[in-house]
Amino acid sequence: MAPRDTRLRNALSAALLAVACLLAPCGALAAWASFGLADTARYVRTMAPLATDPAVRDAVADAVGDEVVRQLDTETARATVGPFVRDAVRSFTRTDAFRTAWDAGNRAVHGAVLHALRDDGAARGPVTVDLAPVTEQVKQRLAADNMPFAHRIPVTHTEVPVVPAGEVAGLRKGYHVLDAAAFWLPLATVVLAVAGIAVAARRRRALTATGLGTALGGALLALAVAVGRRLTLADLPDRVHRPAAGAVYDALTATLRTASWLLLALGLTVALVSWLAGRAAARRADPVPAPLPPRPAPRART
């Protein structure tokens, strides 16, 4: 093969493999967002253990307690019932009923958000959830404990927005892009990697480079998850609830972190096996020098 043809093949192979290695972490991210976050049953299973997390329970108790107290009609009722309401809500978050309500609430929130993202004809307003079921359970608990003014707690269908109206359209477009990318990016990654290895003049070296590039992509993805956590928590205005937000972020990105470490391990394994195979092949290709014939013994002089 002419040297020029070899250089062209190597250049084309390097370009294809570079693009494939860049697409690998992007494909993992898109697949995680589309198939992990967009599956309601999987989302509810992911969030279920957080019902026993102290930081999450305290954040929920504060949010629900403040909302219930805000609905009381007089200042006297707020001052009298407010502390009992907050204590009752905190106590409620430690019961099996709360874990049931937590799963039901997450299923309702996820279903509402998913419907808004998937249905282009959905309402243009904000995505909301109703706190009435939780308020009703708190009211019943206070009434059972004979707390004054418990019967005056209103159980209204309060629609609490979880996604602002101005963000729904942008999130819908982003969801459709991720939904398509979750299928095409992994497929394109495999096709480009196979093509890059096939056109390379030295395929074993190209395979080693592919493994190293995949490992680098996995490491960058793990770094992006860590940086994203830091930025997400830094942007929260309420420092008190940052531990709860961190627990939620860790639960949602657990699969993505696993995927990043799998890419790293897979890439390093492929690169190491390919390198070792190349060394073994090089040793087999080296000709073994034939042993020299024995030198004849010198004749004795007479």
VONUVO-152916 format. One record per residue (C-alpha): residue in three letters; residue number from 1; chain; y, z, x. Coordinates in nm, 2 decimals. Layout:
# residues N
   resn   resi   chain       py       pz       px
    ALA    NUM       A        Y        Z        X
...
# end
This chain:
# residues 302
   resn   resi   chain       py       pz       px
    MET      1       A     0.00     0.00     0.00
    ALA      2       A     0.34    -0.09     0.13
    PRO      3       A     0.57     0.19     0.23
    ARG      4       A     0.83     0.08    -0.02
    ASP      5       A     0.58     0.10    -0.31
    THR      6       A     0.48     0.44    -0.20
    ARG      7       A     0.84     0.57    -0.19
    LEU      8       A     0.90     0.42    -0.54
    ARG      9       A     0.59     0.58    -0.68
    ASN     10       A     0.67     0.92    -0.53
    ALA     11       A     1.03     0.90    -0.66
    LEU     12       A     0.92     0.82    -1.01
    SER     13       A     0.65     1.09    -1.00
    ALA     14       A     0.91     1.35    -0.88
    ALA     15       A     1.14     1.25    -1.16
    LEU     16       A     0.87     1.27    -1.43
    LEU     17       A     0.74     1.60    -1.30
    ALA     18       A     1.09     1.75    -1.28
    VAL     19       A     1.16     1.67    -1.64
    ALA     20       A     0.82     1.80    -1.75
    CYS     21       A     0.88     2.13    -1.57
    LEU     22       A     1.22     2.17    -1.73
    LEU     23       A     1.08     2.09    -2.08
    ALA     24       A     0.79     2.35    -2.05
    PRO     25       A     1.00     2.66    -2.10
    CYS     26       A     1.21     2.49    -2.36
    GLY     27       A     0.90     2.39    -2.55
    ALA     28       A     0.77     2.75    -2.54
    LEU     29       A     1.11     2.87    -2.67
    ALA     30       A     1.11     2.62    -2.95
    ALA     31       A     0.75     2.69    -3.05
    TRP     32       A     0.82     3.07    -3.05
    ALA     33       A     1.12     3.02    -3.28
    SER     34       A     0.95     2.78    -3.51
    PHE     35       A     0.60     2.91    -3.54
    GLY     36       A     0.66     3.28    -3.45
    LEU     37       A     0.99     3.37    -3.62
    ALA     38       A     0.95     3.13    -3.91
    ASP     39       A     0.62     3.27    -4.04
    THR     40       A     0.68     3.55    -4.29
    ALA     41       A     0.34     3.72    -4.26
    ARG     42       A     0.36     3.72    -3.88
    TYR     43       A     0.72     3.84    -3.89
    VAL     44       A     0.63     4.13    -4.11
    ARG     45       A     0.33     4.23    -3.89
    THR     46       A     0.56     4.22    -3.59
    MET     47       A     0.83     4.44    -3.75
    ALA     48       A     0.58     4.68    -3.91
    PRO     49       A     0.54     4.92    -3.61
    LEU     50       A     0.92     4.97    -3.60
    ALA     51       A     0.89     5.18    -3.91
    THR     52       A     0.78     5.46    -3.69
    ASP     53       A     1.04     5.41    -3.42
    PRO     54       A     1.29     5.70    -3.42
    ALA     55       A     1.59     5.49    -3.33
    VAL     56       A     1.51     5.24    -3.61
    ARG     57       A     1.45     5.51    -3.86
    ASP     58       A     1.79     5.68    -3.78
    ALA     59       A     1.97     5.34    -3.80
    VAL     60       A     1.82     5.27    -4.14
    ALA     61       A     1.89     5.62    -4.27
    ASP     62       A     2.25     5.59    -4.17
    ALA     63       A     2.30     5.25    -4.33
    VAL     64       A     2.12     5.34    -4.66
    GLY     65       A     2.28     5.69    -4.67
    ASP     66       A     2.63     5.56    -4.62
    GLU     67       A     2.57     5.29    -4.89
    VAL     68       A     2.44     5.54    -5.14
    VAL     69       A     2.73     5.78    -5.09
    ARG     70       A     2.98     5.50    -5.11
    GLN     71       A     2.85     5.42    -5.46
    LEU     72       A     2.92     5.77    -5.60
    ASP     73       A     3.21     5.77    -5.84
    THR     74       A     3.41     6.08    -5.73
    GLU     75       A     3.52     6.24    -5.41
    THR     76       A     3.37     6.57    -5.53
    ALA     77       A     3.03     6.41    -5.57
    ARG     78       A     3.05     6.25    -5.23
    ALA     79       A     3.14     6.58    -5.06
    THR     80       A     2.87     6.77    -5.25
    VAL     81       A     2.58     6.52    -5.26
    GLY     82       A     2.66     6.33    -4.94
    PRO     83       A     2.49     6.57    -4.69
    PHE     84       A     2.19     6.60    -4.92
    VAL     85       A     2.16     6.23    -4.96
    ARG     86       A     2.16     6.17    -4.58
    ASP     87       A     1.90     6.44    -4.53
    ALA     88       A     1.69     6.30    -4.81
    VAL     89       A     1.71     5.95    -4.66
    ARG     90       A     1.62     6.07    -4.32
    SER     91       A     1.32     6.26    -4.47
    PHE     92       A     1.22     5.96    -4.66
    THR     93       A     1.21     5.74    -4.35
    ARG     94       A     0.93     5.97    -4.22
    THR     95       A     0.70     5.90    -4.52
    ASP     96       A     0.43     5.64    -4.59
    ALA     97       A     0.65     5.52    -4.88
    PHE     98       A     0.92     5.42    -4.63
    ARG     99       A     0.67     5.22    -4.43
    THR    100       A     0.58     5.04    -4.75
    ALA    101       A     0.94     4.99    -4.83
    TRP    102       A     1.01     4.87    -4.48
    ASP    103       A     0.75     4.60    -4.50
    ALA    104       A     0.87     4.49    -4.84
    GLY    105       A     1.23     4.48    -4.73
    ASN    106       A     1.15     4.28    -4.42
    ARG    107       A     0.94     4.04    -4.63
    ALA    108       A     1.23     4.00    -4.87
    VAL    109       A     1.49     3.95    -4.60
    HIS    110       A     1.28     3.70    -4.41
    GLY    111       A     1.19     3.51    -4.73
    ALA    112       A     1.56     3.49    -4.83
    VAL    113       A     1.67     3.37    -4.48
    LEU    114       A     1.38     3.12    -4.45
    HIS    115       A     1.46     2.98    -4.79
    ALA    116       A     1.83     2.93    -4.70
    LEU    117       A     1.73     2.76    -4.37
    ARG    118       A     1.47     2.53    -4.51
    ASP    119       A     1.62     2.43    -4.84
    ASP    120       A     1.93     2.21    -4.79
    GLY    121       A     2.00     2.25    -5.16
    ALA    122       A     2.02     2.63    -5.14
    ALA    123       A     2.33     2.81    -5.24
    ARG    124       A     2.62     2.79    -5.00
    GLY    125       A     2.70     3.16    -5.01
    PRO    126       A     2.57     3.43    -4.78
    VAL    127       A     2.21     3.53    -4.76
    THR    128       A     2.18     3.88    -4.92
    VAL    129       A     1.92     4.15    -5.00
    ASP    130       A     1.92     4.41    -5.26
    LEU    131       A     1.91     4.78    -5.17
    ALA    132       A     1.84     4.90    -5.53
    PRO    133       A     1.47     4.97    -5.47
    VAL    134       A     1.54     5.20    -5.17
    THR    135       A     1.82     5.37    -5.36
    GLU    136       A     1.59     5.44    -5.66
    GLN    137       A     1.33     5.61    -5.44
    VAL    138       A     1.60     5.83    -5.27
    LYS    139       A     1.74     5.92    -5.61
    GLN    140       A     1.39     6.02    -5.74
    ARG    141       A     1.33     6.23    -5.43
    LEU    142       A     1.66     6.42    -5.47
    ALA    143       A     1.59     6.48    -5.84
    ALA    144       A     1.25     6.62    -5.76
    ASP    145       A     1.42     6.86    -5.52
    ASN    146       A     1.66     6.97    -5.80
    MET    147       A     1.97     6.86    -5.60
    PRO    148       A     2.30     6.87    -5.80
    PHE    149       A     2.45     6.54    -5.90
    ALA    150       A     2.13     6.36    -5.81
    HIS    151       A     2.12     6.21    -6.16
    ARG    152       A     2.46     6.06    -6.10
    ILE    153       A     2.36     5.84    -5.81
    PRO    154       A     2.40     5.49    -5.94
    VAL    155       A     2.11     5.25    -5.88
    THR    156       A     2.29     4.92    -5.88
    HIS    157       A     2.17     4.59    -5.75
    THR    158       A     2.39     4.58    -5.44
    GLU    159       A     2.37     4.25    -5.27
    VAL    160       A     2.40     4.33    -4.89
    PRO    161       A     2.47     4.02    -4.69
    VAL    162       A     2.24     3.96    -4.39
    VAL    163       A     2.37     3.62    -4.29
    PRO    164       A     2.74     3.54    -4.34
    ALA    165       A     2.82     3.23    -4.55
    GLY    166       A     3.00     3.06    -4.27
    GLU    167       A     2.69     3.07    -4.04
    VAL    168       A     2.43     2.95    -4.29
    ALA    169       A     2.50     2.57    -4.24
    GLY    170       A     2.49     2.60    -3.86
    LEU    171       A     2.17     2.80    -3.86
    ARG    172       A     2.01     2.55    -4.10
    LYS    173       A     2.09     2.26    -3.86
    GLY    174       A     1.96     2.47    -3.57
    TYR    175       A     1.64     2.55    -3.76
    HIS    176       A     1.57     2.18    -3.83
    VAL    177       A     1.62     2.09    -3.46
    LEU    178       A     1.39     2.37    -3.35
    ASP    179       A     1.13     2.27    -3.61
    ALA    180       A     1.12     1.92    -3.46
    ALA    181       A     1.14     2.04    -3.10
    ALA    182       A     0.85     2.28    -3.15
    PHE    183       A     0.62     1.98    -3.19
    TRP    184       A     0.78     1.71    -2.97
    LEU    185       A     0.88     1.92    -2.66
    PRO    186       A     0.52     2.05    -2.57
    LEU    187       A     0.38     1.70    -2.64
    ALA    188       A     0.65     1.54    -2.42
    THR    189       A     0.58     1.80    -2.15
    VAL    190       A     0.21     1.72    -2.13
    VAL    191       A     0.27     1.34    -2.14
    LEU    192       A     0.53     1.35    -1.86
    ALA    193       A     0.32     1.58    -1.64
    VAL    194       A     0.01     1.36    -1.68
    ALA    195       A     0.22     1.04    -1.61
    GLY    196       A     0.39     1.20    -1.31
    ILE    197       A     0.06     1.30    -1.15
    ALA    198       A    -0.10     0.96    -1.23
    VAL    199       A     0.17     0.75    -1.06
    ALA    200       A     0.20     0.97    -0.76
    ALA    201       A     0.08     0.82    -0.43
    ARG    202       A    -0.07     1.17    -0.34
    ARG    203       A    -0.19     1.31    -0.66
    ARG    204       A    -0.31     1.64    -0.53
    ARG    205       A     0.03     1.72    -0.39
    ALA    206       A     0.19     1.61    -0.72
    LEU    207       A    -0.05     1.86    -0.90
    THR    208       A     0.06     2.14    -0.67
    ALA    209       A     0.42     2.06    -0.73
    THR    210       A     0.36     2.06    -1.11
    GLY    211       A     0.20     2.40    -1.08
    LEU    212       A     0.49     2.54    -0.88
    GLY    213       A     0.75     2.39    -1.12
    THR    214       A     0.57     2.53    -1.42
    ALA    215       A     0.56     2.88    -1.26
    LEU    216       A     0.93     2.85    -1.19
    GLY    217       A     1.00     2.75    -1.55
    GLY    218       A     0.80     3.06    -1.67
    ALA    219       A     1.00     3.29    -1.44
    LEU    220       A     1.33     3.14    -1.57
    LEU    221       A     1.22     3.19    -1.93
    ALA    222       A     1.14     3.56    -1.86
    LEU    223       A     1.48     3.59    -1.69
    ALA    224       A     1.65     3.43    -2.00
    VAL    225       A     1.48     3.68    -2.23
    ALA    226       A     1.60     3.97    -2.02
    VAL    227       A     1.95     3.84    -2.00
    GLY    228       A     1.95     3.76    -2.37
    ARG    229       A     1.86     4.12    -2.45
    ARG    230       A     2.14     4.25    -2.23
    LEU    231       A     2.40     4.02    -2.39
    THR    232       A     2.28     4.09    -2.74
    LEU    233       A     2.31     4.47    -2.70
    ALA    234       A     2.64     4.44    -2.52
    ASP    235       A     2.79     4.25    -2.82
    LEU    236       A     2.70     4.52    -3.07
    PRO    237       A     3.01     4.71    -3.18
    ASP    238       A     2.81     5.02    -3.27
    ARG    239       A     2.67     5.19    -2.96
    VAL    240       A     2.48     5.45    -3.16
    HIS    241       A     2.24     5.19    -3.30
    ARG    242       A     2.19     4.99    -2.98
    PRO    243       A     1.85     5.16    -2.92
    ALA    244       A     1.73     5.04    -3.26
    ALA    245       A     1.86     4.69    -3.19
    GLY    246       A     1.68     4.69    -2.86
    ALA    247       A     1.36     4.79    -3.02
    VAL    248       A     1.39     4.51    -3.27
    TYR    249       A     1.47     4.26    -3.00
    ASP    250       A     1.17     4.37    -2.79
    ALA    251       A     0.94     4.34    -3.09
    LEU    252       A     1.07     3.99    -3.18
    THR    253       A     1.05     3.86    -2.82
    ALA    254       A     0.72     4.01    -2.73
    THR    255       A     0.53     3.68    -2.78
    LEU    256       A     0.80     3.49    -2.59
    ARG    257       A     0.77     3.73    -2.29
    THR    258       A     0.39     3.68    -2.30
    ALA    259       A     0.44     3.30    -2.30
    SER    260       A     0.67     3.32    -2.00
    TRP    261       A     0.42     3.52    -1.80
    LEU    262       A     0.14     3.29    -1.90
    LEU    263       A     0.34     2.99    -1.78
    LEU    264       A     0.41     3.17    -1.45
    ALA    265       A     0.04     3.27    -1.40
    LEU    266       A    -0.09     2.93    -1.51
    GLY    267       A     0.15     2.74    -1.28
    LEU    268       A     0.07     2.96    -0.98
    THR    269       A    -0.31     2.93    -1.04
    VAL    270       A    -0.29     2.55    -1.06
    ALA    271       A    -0.08     2.53    -0.75
    LEU    272       A    -0.31     2.76    -0.55
    VAL    273       A    -0.63     2.58    -0.66
    SER    274       A    -0.48     2.24    -0.59
    TRP    275       A    -0.36     2.35    -0.24
    LEU    276       A    -0.70     2.51    -0.15
    ALA    277       A    -0.88     2.20    -0.27
    GLY    278       A    -0.65     1.98    -0.05
    ARG    279       A    -0.72     2.20     0.25
    ALA    280       A    -1.10     2.18     0.19
    ALA    281       A    -1.08     1.80     0.15
    ALA    282       A    -0.88     1.77     0.47
    ARG    283       A    -1.14     1.97     0.66
    ARG    284       A    -1.42     1.75     0.52
    ALA    285       A    -1.23     1.44     0.61
    ASP    286       A    -1.18     1.54     0.98
    PRO    287       A    -1.45     1.38     1.19
    VAL    288       A    -1.66     1.63     1.37
    PRO    289       A    -1.68     1.54     1.74
    ALA    290       A    -2.04     1.45     1.85
    PRO    291       A    -2.18     1.69     2.10
    LEU    292       A    -2.17     1.56     2.45
    PRO    293       A    -2.51     1.47     2.61
    PRO    294       A    -2.63     1.72     2.86
    ARG    295       A    -2.54     1.63     3.21
    PRO    296       A    -2.83     1.55     3.43
    ALA    297       A    -2.92     1.82     3.68
    PRO    298       A    -2.81     1.73     4.04
    ARG    299       A    -3.09     1.61     4.26
    ALA    300       A    -3.19     1.83     4.54
    ARG    301       A    -3.11     1.68     4.88
    THR    302       A    -3.39     1.64     5.13
# end
